[in-house]
């Protein structure tokens, strides 16, 4: 298994969050959205200019800006 920054994931690629490297308010906000280590995610798609990215997580769709996705490390198969 490989580890990637979430921004590098392809459409329809799934993985498991391994770490959130953001600190302070941004890190808390990312974790409050459910992106904590051990969470399974899948990239649903991207906007036409590749920002934001849509993720399927825990049965719902979450969108993140690329600058937020840069702080999240994911293990993919």
N, CA, C and O atoms as a GROMACS GRO file, in nm:
protein
  308
    1UNK      N    1   0.082  -0.119   0.000
    1UNK     CA    2   0.000   0.000   0.000
    1UNK      C    3   0.087   0.125   0.000
    1UNK      O    4   0.192   0.130   0.063
    2UNK      N    5   0.040   0.224  -0.072
    2UNK     CA    6   0.114   0.349  -0.083
    2UNK      C    7   0.047   0.460  -0.004
    2UNK      O    8  -0.074   0.458   0.016
    3UNK      N    9   0.125   0.555   0.041
    3UNK     CA   10   0.071   0.671   0.112
    3UNK      C   11   0.081   0.792   0.020
    3UNK      O   12   0.186   0.818  -0.040
    4UNK      N   13  -0.029   0.865   0.010
    4UNK     CA   14  -0.037   0.984  -0.074
    4UNK      C   15  -0.097   1.099   0.005
    4UNK      O   16  -0.165   1.078   0.105
    5UNK      N   17  -0.072   1.219  -0.042
    5UNK     CA   18  -0.146   1.334   0.004
    5UNK      C   19  -0.281   1.329  -0.069
    5UNK      O   20  -0.285   1.294  -0.187
    6UNK      N   21  -0.388   1.361  -0.003
    6UNK     CA   22  -0.522   1.346  -0.061
    6UNK      C   23  -0.535   1.415  -0.196
    6UNK      O   24  -0.606   1.364  -0.283
    7UNK      N   25  -0.470   1.526  -0.217
    7UNK     CA   26  -0.479   1.598  -0.345
    7UNK      C   27  -0.430   1.511  -0.461
    7UNK      O   28  -0.474   1.530  -0.574
    8UNK      N   29  -0.340   1.417  -0.437
    8UNK     CA   30  -0.282   1.333  -0.542
    8UNK      C   31  -0.369   1.214  -0.580
    8UNK      O   32  -0.338   1.144  -0.676
    9UNK      N   33  -0.477   1.191  -0.508
    9UNK     CA   34  -0.564   1.077  -0.538
    9UNK      C   35  -0.641   1.100  -0.668
    9UNK      O   36  -0.673   1.214  -0.703
   10UNK      N   37  -0.671   0.992  -0.738
   10UNK     CA   38  -0.745   0.998  -0.863
   10UNK      C   39  -0.895   0.980  -0.837
   10UNK      O   40  -0.934   0.934  -0.729
   11UNK      N   41  -0.978   1.016  -0.935
   11UNK     CA   42  -1.122   0.994  -0.923
   11UNK      C   43  -1.150   0.846  -0.902
   11UNK      O   44  -1.085   0.761  -0.961
   12UNK      N   45  -1.247   0.816  -0.818
   12UNK     CA   46  -1.291   0.680  -0.783
   12UNK      C   47  -1.185   0.600  -0.708
   12UNK      O   48  -1.201   0.478  -0.692
   13UNK      N   49  -1.080   0.663  -0.661
   13UNK     CA   50  -0.979   0.593  -0.583
   13UNK      C   51  -1.019   0.598  -0.435
   13UNK      O   52  -1.063   0.701  -0.385
   14UNK      N   53  -1.003   0.485  -0.366
   14UNK     CA   54  -1.039   0.476  -0.225
   14UNK      C   55  -0.914   0.464  -0.140
   14UNK      O   56  -0.808   0.425  -0.188
   15UNK      N   57  -0.927   0.498  -0.015
   15UNK     CA   58  -0.816   0.487   0.077
   15UNK      C   59  -0.861   0.506   0.220
   15UNK      O   60  -0.979   0.525   0.248
   16UNK      N   61  -0.764   0.501   0.311
   16UNK     CA   62  -0.789   0.519   0.454
   16UNK      C   63  -0.702   0.633   0.503
   16UNK      O   64  -0.582   0.636   0.477
   17UNK      N   65  -0.762   0.727   0.574
   17UNK     CA   66  -0.689   0.840   0.628
   17UNK      C   67  -0.589   0.787   0.731
   17UNK      O   68  -0.626   0.713   0.822
   18UNK      N   69  -0.461   0.826   0.715
   18UNK     CA   70  -0.359   0.783   0.811
   18UNK      C   71  -0.318   0.895   0.906
   18UNK      O   72  -0.282   0.869   1.020
   19UNK      N   73  -0.323   1.020   0.858
   19UNK     CA   74  -0.290   1.131   0.948
   19UNK      C   75  -0.342   1.263   0.892
   19UNK      O   76  -0.361   1.280   0.772
   20UNK      N   77  -0.364   1.356   0.985
   20UNK     CA   78  -0.400   1.494   0.952
   20UNK      C   79  -0.288   1.580   1.004
   20UNK      O   80  -0.266   1.587   1.125
   21UNK      N   81  -0.216   1.645   0.914
   21UNK     CA   82  -0.096   1.718   0.953
   21UNK      C   83  -0.121   1.866   0.982
   21UNK      O   84  -0.027   1.940   1.010
   22UNK      N   85  -0.246   1.908   0.977
   22UNK     CA   86  -0.280   2.047   1.008
   22UNK      C   87  -0.289   2.066   1.158
   22UNK      O   88  -0.332   1.976   1.231
   23UNK      N   89  -0.248   2.182   1.204
   23UNK     CA   90  -0.255   2.214   1.346
   23UNK      C   91  -0.356   2.326   1.368
   23UNK      O   92  -0.405   2.387   1.272
   24UNK      N   93  -0.386   2.352   1.490
   24UNK     CA   94  -0.472   2.464   1.526
   24UNK      C   95  -0.614   2.449   1.478
   24UNK      O   96  -0.667   2.338   1.471
   25UNK      N   97  -0.675   2.561   1.444
   25UNK     CA   98  -0.816   2.564   1.405
   25UNK      C   99  -0.844   2.483   1.279
   25UNK      O  100  -0.946   2.415   1.271
   26UNK      N  101  -0.755   2.490   1.180
   26UNK     CA  102  -0.776   2.413   1.057
   26UNK      C  103  -0.774   2.263   1.085
   26UNK      O  104  -0.859   2.191   1.035
   27UNK      N  105  -0.680   2.217   1.164
   27UNK     CA  106  -0.674   2.075   1.199
   27UNK      C  107  -0.798   2.030   1.273
   27UNK      O  108  -0.850   1.921   1.248
   28UNK      N  109  -0.846   2.112   1.365
   28UNK     CA  110  -0.966   2.078   1.439
   28UNK      C  111  -1.086   2.072   1.346
   28UNK      O  112  -1.170   1.982   1.357
   29UNK      N  113  -1.096   2.167   1.254
   29UNK     CA  114  -1.208   2.170   1.160
   29UNK      C  115  -1.209   2.048   1.069
   29UNK      O  116  -1.314   1.991   1.042
   30UNK      N  117  -1.091   2.008   1.021
   30UNK     CA  118  -1.081   1.888   0.936
   30UNK      C  119  -1.125   1.764   1.014
   30UNK      O  120  -1.200   1.682   0.962
   31UNK      N  121  -1.079   1.751   1.136
   31UNK     CA  122  -1.118   1.636   1.219
   31UNK      C  123  -1.267   1.640   1.254
   31UNK      O  124  -1.331   1.535   1.260
   32UNK      N  125  -1.322   1.759   1.276
   32UNK     CA  126  -1.465   1.773   1.305
   32UNK      C  127  -1.551   1.727   1.187
   32UNK      O  128  -1.665   1.685   1.207
   33UNK      N  129  -1.498   1.736   1.065
   33UNK     CA  130  -1.571   1.690   0.947
   33UNK      C  131  -1.569   1.538   0.933
   33UNK      O  132  -1.632   1.483   0.844
   34UNK      N  133  -1.496   1.471   1.022
   34UNK     CA  134  -1.492   1.325   1.019
   34UNK      C  135  -1.367   1.267   0.957
   34UNK      O  136  -1.354   1.145   0.946
   35UNK      N  137  -1.274   1.350   0.916
   35UNK     CA  138  -1.151   1.302   0.854
   35UNK      C  139  -1.045   1.279   0.962
   35UNK      O  140  -0.956   1.361   0.985
   36UNK      N  141  -1.059   1.166   1.028
   36UNK     CA  142  -0.966   1.126   1.134
   36UNK      C  143  -0.896   0.998   1.092
   36UNK      O  144  -0.948   0.925   1.008
   37UNK      N  145  -0.779   0.970   1.147
   37UNK     CA  146  -0.709   0.846   1.110
   37UNK      C  147  -0.799   0.723   1.126
   37UNK      O  148  -0.869   0.707   1.226
   38UNK      N  149  -0.794   0.637   1.023
   38UNK     CA  150  -0.874   0.516   1.022
   38UNK      C  151  -1.003   0.528   0.942
   38UNK      O  152  -1.071   0.427   0.920
   39UNK      N  153  -1.038   0.647   0.898
   39UNK     CA  154  -1.161   0.670   0.823
   39UNK      C  155  -1.143   0.631   0.677
   39UNK      O  156  -1.046   0.671   0.613
   40UNK      N  157  -1.237   0.553   0.624
   40UNK     CA  158  -1.234   0.516   0.483
   40UNK      C  159  -1.295   0.628   0.399
   40UNK      O  160  -1.399   0.684   0.435
   41UNK      N  161  -1.229   0.661   0.289
   41UNK     CA  162  -1.278   0.765   0.199
   41UNK      C  163  -1.269   0.717   0.055
   41UNK      O  164  -1.198   0.621   0.025
   42UNK      N  165  -1.343   0.783  -0.033
   42UNK     CA  166  -1.335   0.757  -0.177
   42UNK      C  167  -1.353   0.889  -0.249
   42UNK      O  168  -1.444   0.965  -0.217
   43UNK      N  169  -1.267   0.917  -0.346
   43UNK     CA  170  -1.278   1.039  -0.425
   43UNK      C  171  -1.391   1.020  -0.526
   43UNK      O  172  -1.383   0.935  -0.614
   44UNK      N  173  -1.496   1.100  -0.514
   44UNK     CA  174  -1.612   1.092  -0.603
   44UNK      C  175  -1.588   1.169  -0.732
   44UNK      O  176  -1.633   1.128  -0.838
   45UNK      N  177  -1.518   1.280  -0.723
   45UNK     CA  178  -1.492   1.361  -0.842
   45UNK      C  179  -1.433   1.495  -0.803
   45UNK      O  180  -1.408   1.524  -0.686
   46UNK      N  181  -1.411   1.576  -0.905
   46UNK     CA  182  -1.352   1.709  -0.884
   46UNK      C  183  -1.426   1.810  -0.969
   46UNK      O  184  -1.488   1.776  -1.070
   47UNK      N  185  -1.420   1.934  -0.928
   47UNK     CA  186  -1.478   2.043  -1.004
   47UNK      C  187  -1.398   2.060  -1.134
   47UNK      O  188  -1.287   2.009  -1.144
   48UNK      N  189  -1.452   2.131  -1.232
   48UNK     CA  190  -1.381   2.146  -1.361
   48UNK      C  191  -1.237   2.197  -1.350
   48UNK      O  192  -1.153   2.157  -1.431
   49UNK      N  193  -1.207   2.282  -1.255
   49UNK     CA  194  -1.070   2.331  -1.238
   49UNK      C  195  -0.995   2.254  -1.129
   49UNK      O  196  -0.895   2.302  -1.077
   50UNK      N  197  -1.045   2.133  -1.094
   50UNK     CA  198  -0.984   2.041  -0.997
   50UNK      C  199  -0.987   2.091  -0.853
   50UNK      O  200  -0.916   2.037  -0.768
   51UNK      N  201  -1.067   2.192  -0.825
   51UNK     CA  202  -1.079   2.242  -0.688
   51UNK      C  203  -1.222   2.291  -0.669
   51UNK      O  204  -1.261   2.385  -0.739
   52UNK      N  205  -1.301   2.235  -0.581
   52UNK     CA  206  -1.268   2.141  -0.475
   52UNK      C  207  -1.278   1.996  -0.519
   52UNK      O  208  -1.314   1.966  -0.633
   53UNK      N  209  -1.247   1.908  -0.426
   53UNK     CA  210  -1.256   1.764  -0.447
   53UNK      C  211  -1.376   1.712  -0.365
   53UNK      O  212  -1.395   1.753  -0.251
   54UNK      N  213  -1.455   1.623  -0.426
   54UNK     CA  214  -1.571   1.564  -0.356
   54UNK      C  215  -1.533   1.425  -0.307
   54UNK      O  216  -1.481   1.343  -0.383
   55UNK      N  217  -1.558   1.399  -0.179
   55UNK     CA  218  -1.523   1.272  -0.116
   55UNK      C  219  -1.648   1.204  -0.064
   55UNK      O  220  -1.740   1.270  -0.014
   56UNK      N  221  -1.652   1.072  -0.075
   56UNK     CA  222  -1.757   0.995  -0.008
   56UNK      C  223  -1.696   0.945   0.122
   56UNK      O  224  -1.594   0.876   0.122
   57UNK      N  225  -1.760   0.981   0.233
   57UNK     CA  226  -1.711   0.946   0.365
   57UNK      C  227  -1.830   0.917   0.455
   57UNK      O  228  -1.920   1.001   0.467
   58UNK      N  229  -1.832   0.801   0.516
   58UNK     CA  230  -1.936   0.763   0.612
   58UNK      C  231  -2.077   0.784   0.558
   58UNK      O  232  -2.166   0.826   0.631
   59UNK      N  233  -2.098   0.754   0.429
   59UNK     CA  234  -2.231   0.762   0.370
   59UNK      C  235  -2.276   0.898   0.322
   59UNK      O  236  -2.391   0.913   0.283
   60UNK      N  237  -2.189   0.998   0.324
   60UNK     CA  238  -2.226   1.128   0.270
   60UNK      C  239  -2.113   1.184   0.185
   60UNK      O  240  -2.001   1.132   0.185
   61UNK      N  241  -2.144   1.290   0.112
   61UNK     CA  242  -2.045   1.354   0.024
   61UNK      C  243  -1.992   1.479   0.096
   61UNK      O  244  -2.070   1.560   0.146
   62UNK      N  245  -1.861   1.491   0.100
   62UNK     CA  246  -1.794   1.605   0.161
   62UNK      C  247  -1.704   1.668   0.056
   62UNK      O  248  -1.634   1.596  -0.016
   63UNK      N  249  -1.705   1.799   0.046
   63UNK     CA  250  -1.613   1.866  -0.047
   63UNK      C  251  -1.507   1.940   0.033
   63UNK      O  252  -1.534   2.002   0.136
   64UNK      N  253  -1.385   1.932  -0.018
   64UNK     CA  254  -1.270   1.998   0.043
   64UNK      C  255  -1.194   2.077  -0.062
   64UNK      O  256  -1.186   2.036  -0.178
   65UNK      N  257  -1.140   2.188  -0.022
   65UNK     CA  258  -1.050   2.261  -0.110
   65UNK      C  259  -0.917   2.187  -0.114
   65UNK      O  260  -0.882   2.115  -0.021
   66UNK      N  261  -0.844   2.206  -0.222
   66UNK     CA  262  -0.713   2.140  -0.234
   66UNK      C  263  -0.617   2.184  -0.124
   66UNK      O  264  -0.537   2.104  -0.076
   67UNK      N  265  -0.625   2.310  -0.082
   67UNK     CA  266  -0.534   2.355   0.024
   67UNK      C  267  -0.562   2.284   0.155
   67UNK      O  268  -0.472   2.271   0.238
   68UNK      N  269  -0.687   2.238   0.177
   68UNK     CA  270  -0.719   2.158   0.296
   68UNK      C  271  -0.676   2.013   0.275
   68UNK      O  272  -0.626   1.949   0.368
   69UNK      N  273  -0.696   1.961   0.154
   69UNK     CA  274  -0.659   1.823   0.124
   69UNK      C  275  -0.508   1.800   0.133
   69UNK      O  276  -0.463   1.687   0.153
   70UNK      N  277  -0.429   1.906   0.118
   70UNK     CA  278  -0.283   1.894   0.127
   70UNK      C  279  -0.236   1.851   0.266
   70UNK      O  280  -0.123   1.803   0.280
   71UNK      N  281  -0.318   1.868   0.368
   71UNK     CA  282  -0.280   1.833   0.505
   71UNK      C  283  -0.320   1.691   0.544
   71UNK      O  284  -0.290   1.647   0.655
   72UNK      N  285  -0.385   1.619   0.453
   72UNK     CA  286  -0.438   1.487   0.487
   72UNK      C  287  -0.361   1.380   0.412
   72UNK      O  288  -0.352   1.383   0.290
   73UNK      N  289  -0.305   1.284   0.486
   73UNK     CA  290  -0.231   1.173   0.427
   73UNK      C  291  -0.321   1.050   0.425
   73UNK      O  292  -0.388   1.018   0.523
   74UNK      N  293  -0.321   0.981   0.309
   74UNK     CA  294  -0.411   0.869   0.288
   74UNK      C  295  -0.330   0.748   0.242
   74UNK      O  296  -0.237   0.761   0.163
   75UNK      N  297  -0.367   0.630   0.291
   75UNK     CA  298  -0.308   0.504   0.245
   75UNK      C  299  -0.402   0.444   0.140
   75UNK      O  300  -0.518   0.417   0.169
   76UNK      N  301  -0.350   0.425   0.019
   76UNK     CA  302  -0.431   0.370  -0.091
   76UNK      C  303  -0.377   0.234  -0.132
   76UNK      O  304  -0.262   0.200  -0.104
   77UNK      N  305  -0.463   0.156  -0.200
   77UNK     CA  306  -0.424   0.022  -0.244
   77UNK      C  307  -0.370   0.024  -0.384
   77UNK      O  308  -0.332  -0.080  -0.437
   0.00000   0.00000   0.00000
